Amino acid sequence: MTERHMGRNGGNQNERACPFPLRAISEGDFEKLRSFIHSRCGIHLTDTKKSMLEGRIRRRMRHIGFRSYEDYCRYLFSPDGMENECDHMIDAVTTNKTDFFREPGHFDYLKEKVLPEMTGRRKGTAANPIRFWSAGCATGEEAYTLAIFLAEYREVRPDFRFTILATDISTRALAKARNGIYKESDIEPIALPLRKKYLLRSKDPARQAVRIAPEIRDLVEFRRLNFMDGDFRIKDPIDVIFCRNVVIYFTRPTQEVLIRKFYQCMKPGGYLFMGHSETLNGLDVPFVYEAATVYRKPAGK
């Protein structure tokens, strides 16, 4: 395939240096922030995460010019702060670490078990595609991995039709995901033939950047979604949910509520893929174990 190129985009501005020392966050402000973050997006920060929270909030404070955590918290919890700063704060404290083709065994399981079963059970059509959801997609690597993987599967099964929904709470992460531009080092897990086929290299070698090809970007619908929302606005039931290395940041009761929401959004017989360090053991949820970190909604339920 002829090598393709992408145009240039502007780089990110550096954070402004902080001209003043900051006192440590008080226990009271830490508790206020910790409680708010948990209620707002489900993330539970233990006492050991205090310094992490300080660092992430500090970068945000430098950007908007606050001299103390106390002043920042006072602003954040004001009506103006709730309207104009809350989403920026959530962006700052959420973790958006992901990789292309992370936990490759899941894709083997999709290829060998899930896709043959689903395509055999029903023929996907434009009106009735097999629906995938990357829940907690961060900066998009998982969603684009799915798009590349399923596009390859479609080449051997031309009747295969699918959709991919990708959601995250972070507006900053979603903006990067939609843009689809990554560093050369980010794409190392992608096999070379797939890189040549689905990635666009920058015309400027010094940038060391690539962009996901438009035919792959067009396969993914990115949408902001907070797992704490009562209504996920999922109109059509999902066949396969990837929610990997996300619920580890939640308390067990919050995990249970979220997993039950996934269950309600899923078609009978659908699959839930979780991260390598996550389990449903001990949770009162109706999914059944299928394989390591793979669970299923029983057929007919």
C-alpha positions in Angstrom: 0.0 0.0 0.0 1.3 3.5 -0.8 2.5 5.3 2.2 0.2 8.0 3.3 0.9 11.2 5.3 -0.9 13.4 7.7 -0.7 17.2 8.0 0.8 19.2 10.9 -1.1 20.2 14.0 0.0 22.7 16.6 1.8 21.4 19.7 0.6 21.8 23.3 1.5 24.9 25.3 3.7 24.3 28.3 2.3 24.9 31.7 3.3 28.2 33.2 5.9 27.9 36.0 4.6 28.5 39.5 6.3 31.7 40.9 5.3 30.9 44.5 5.7 28.0 46.9 2.5 26.0 47.8 1.7 24.8 51.3 0.5 21.2 51.5 -3.2 20.6 51.1 -5.1 20.6 54.5 -6.8 17.5 55.7 -10.1 19.3 55.5 -9.7 20.3 51.8 -8.4 16.8 51.0 -11.5 15.3 52.5 -13.7 17.8 50.6 -12.1 17.0 47.3 -11.9 13.2 48.0 -15.6 13.1 48.9 -16.6 15.2 45.9 -14.5 13.2 43.4 -16.1 10.0 44.7 -19.6 11.3 44.4 -19.0 12.9 41.1 -17.3 10.1 39.2 -17.0 7.1 41.5 -13.2 7.3 42.0 -12.1 6.4 45.5 -8.9 8.1 46.7 -7.2 6.4 49.7 -5.0 8.3 52.1 -2.0 7.2 50.1 -3.2 9.1 47.1 -3.1 12.5 48.9 0.3 13.5 47.3 -0.9 12.3 43.9 -4.0 14.5 44.2 -1.9 17.4 45.4 0.3 17.2 42.3 -2.5 17.0 39.8 -4.5 19.8 41.4 -1.3 21.9 41.7 -0.8 21.8 37.9 -4.4 23.0 37.4 -3.9 25.8 40.0 -0.8 27.0 38.2 -2.7 27.2 35.0 -5.4 29.4 36.4 -3.3 31.3 38.9 -4.4 30.2 42.4 -1.9 30.5 45.3 -3.3 28.0 47.7 -5.4 24.8 47.8 -7.8 26.6 50.1 -8.5 29.3 47.6 -8.8 26.8 44.8 -11.3 24.7 46.8 -13.3 27.8 47.7 -13.5 28.6 44.0 -14.2 25.1 42.9 -17.2 24.7 45.2 -18.7 28.1 44.3 -21.5 28.3 41.7 -19.0 29.7 39.2 -16.5 27.0 39.9 -19.1 24.2 39.6 -20.0 25.6 36.2 -16.6 26.4 34.8 -13.9 24.5 36.7 -15.5 21.2 37.7 -14.9 19.3 34.4 -11.3 20.6 34.3 -10.6 19.3 37.8 -12.1 15.9 36.9 -9.9 15.8 33.8 -6.9 16.6 36.0 -7.5 13.8 38.5 -8.6 10.9 36.3 -6.1 8.4 35.1 -6.0 7.9 31.3 -3.4 5.2 30.8 -4.0 2.7 28.1 -2.2 1.0 25.2 -2.9 -0.4 21.8 -3.6 -4.2 21.8 -3.4 -4.2 25.6 -4.0 -7.7 27.1 -3.9 -9.5 23.7 -5.5 -12.6 25.0 -8.8 -10.8 24.9 -8.5 -10.3 21.2 -7.6 -14.0 20.7 -10.8 -14.9 22.7 -12.8 -12.5 20.5 -11.5 -14.1 17.3 -11.7 -17.7 18.4 -14.9 -17.7 20.5 -17.0 -14.6 20.5 -17.1 -13.5 16.9 -17.7 -16.9 15.3 -20.5 -17.5 17.8 -22.1 -14.2 17.3 -21.8 -14.2 13.5 -23.1 -17.7 13.4 -26.1 -16.9 15.6 -27.2 -13.9 13.7 -26.1 -12.2 10.5 -25.0 -8.7 11.2 -26.7 -6.1 9.0 -26.6 -2.3 8.8 -29.9 -2.4 10.7 -28.8 -5.0 13.2 -25.0 -4.8 13.7 -23.0 -6.4 16.5 -22.4 -3.6 19.0 -19.2 -3.0 20.9 -18.6 -0.6 23.7 -15.2 0.6 25.0 -16.3 1.9 28.4 -13.6 4.1 29.9 -11.8 4.5 26.6 -9.3 7.2 27.9 -7.3 8.5 24.9 -8.7 6.0 22.4 -6.2 3.3 22.0 -8.5 0.5 23.1 -11.4 1.8 20.8 -9.1 2.0 17.8 -7.6 -1.4 18.5 -11.1 -2.8 18.4 -11.8 -0.9 15.1 -8.6 -2.3 13.5 -9.2 -5.8 14.8 -12.8 -5.8 13.6 -12.0 -4.3 10.3 -9.5 -7.1 9.7 -12.2 -9.7 10.7 -14.6 -8.1 8.3 -12.2 -8.7 5.4 -12.7 -12.4 5.8 -16.4 -12.1 6.7 -17.7 -9.4 4.3 -21.2 -9.8 5.8 -20.0 -8.8 9.3 -21.4 -5.5 10.5 -20.5 -3.8 13.7 -20.5 -0.5 15.6 -18.2 0.8 18.2 -19.1 3.2 21.0 -16.3 4.6 23.1 -16.9 6.7 26.2 -15.0 8.4 28.9 -15.6 11.1 31.6 -12.5 13.1 30.6 -13.2 15.7 27.9 -9.4 16.2 27.5 -8.9 12.5 26.9 -11.8 12.3 24.4 -10.4 15.3 22.5 -7.2 13.4 21.9 -9.1 10.2 21.1 -11.1 12.0 18.4 -8.0 13.5 16.9 -6.4 10.1 16.7 -2.8 11.3 16.8 -0.2 9.3 18.7 3.5 9.2 19.3 5.6 6.7 17.4 6.4 5.0 20.7 2.7 4.6 21.4 2.1 2.3 18.4 4.8 -0.3 19.1 2.2 -2.9 20.1 0.6 -2.7 16.6 1.9 -5.2 14.1 3.9 -3.6 11.3 1.5 -4.7 8.5 -1.4 -3.1 10.4 0.7 0.1 10.9 1.3 0.3 7.2 -2.4 -0.3 6.5 -4.1 1.9 9.0 -1.7 4.6 10.2 -0.7 7.9 8.6 2.8 9.1 9.1 3.5 12.8 9.6 5.2 14.6 6.7 7.6 16.1 9.3 9.9 13.2 10.5 10.9 15.3 13.5 7.4 15.1 15.0 7.6 11.3 15.3 3.8 11.1 15.2 1.2 9.1 13.4 -2.6 9.5 12.9 -5.2 6.8 12.7 -6.5 6.5 9.2 -9.9 8.1 8.6 -11.6 4.9 7.6 -10.8 3.6 11.1 -11.6 6.8 12.9 -15.0 6.8 11.3 -15.8 3.4 12.8 -15.8 4.8 16.4 -18.3 7.1 18.0 -16.7 8.9 20.9 -19.1 10.2 23.6 -18.6 11.7 27.1 -20.2 9.5 29.8 -20.0 9.6 33.6 -20.4 6.1 35.1 -22.2 7.8 38.0 -25.0 9.0 35.7 -28.4 7.4 36.2 -29.0 7.1 32.5 -26.3 6.0 30.1 -28.4 6.9 27.1 -27.6 3.6 25.5 -30.5 3.2 23.0 -29.5 -0.1 21.5 -28.4 -3.0 23.7 -24.7 -3.8 23.5 -23.2 -7.2 22.5 -19.7 -6.8 23.9 -18.4 -4.4 26.6 -14.7 -3.7 27.2 -14.3 -2.1 30.6 -10.7 -2.9 31.5 -8.6 -1.5 34.3 -11.3 1.0 35.2 -13.3 -0.4 38.2 -10.1 -0.9 40.2 -10.4 2.8 41.1 -13.9 2.3 42.6 -15.1 0.9 45.9 -16.8 -2.5 45.8 -20.3 -1.1 46.3 -19.7 1.3 43.4 -18.3 -1.5 41.3 -21.5 -3.5 41.9 -23.8 -0.6 40.9 -21.8 -0.1 37.7 -21.6 -3.7 36.7 -25.4 -4.0 37.1 -25.8 -1.0 34.9 -23.7 -2.8 32.3 -25.9 -5.8 32.6 -29.0 -3.7 31.9 -27.3 -2.2 28.8 -26.3 -5.6 27.3 -28.1 -8.1 25.1 -28.7 -11.6 26.5 -25.6 -13.7 25.7 -23.4 -10.6 25.6 -19.8 -10.5 26.9 -18.0 -8.3 29.4 -14.2 -8.0 29.2 -12.4 -6.7 32.3 -8.8 -5.9 33.2 -6.2 -8.5 34.3 -6.4 -7.4 37.9 -10.2 -7.1 38.1 -12.8 -9.7 39.1 -16.5 -10.0 39.8 -15.8 -12.4 42.6 -17.7 -11.4 45.7 -20.0 -9.0 43.9 -23.8 -9.5 43.8 -24.1 -9.3 40.1 -25.8 -11.7 37.6 -22.9 -12.1 35.1 -21.5 -15.6 34.8 -17.8 -16.5 34.5 -16.6 -17.6 31.0 -12.8 -17.3 31.1 -10.2 -15.3 33.0 -11.5 -11.7 33.1 -14.3 -12.6 30.7 -17.9 -12.7 31.9 -21.3 -13.3 30.2 -24.9 -12.3 30.5 -26.9 -15.5 30.4 -28.9 -16.1 27.2 -32.6 -15.4 27.7 -32.1 -13.0 30.6 
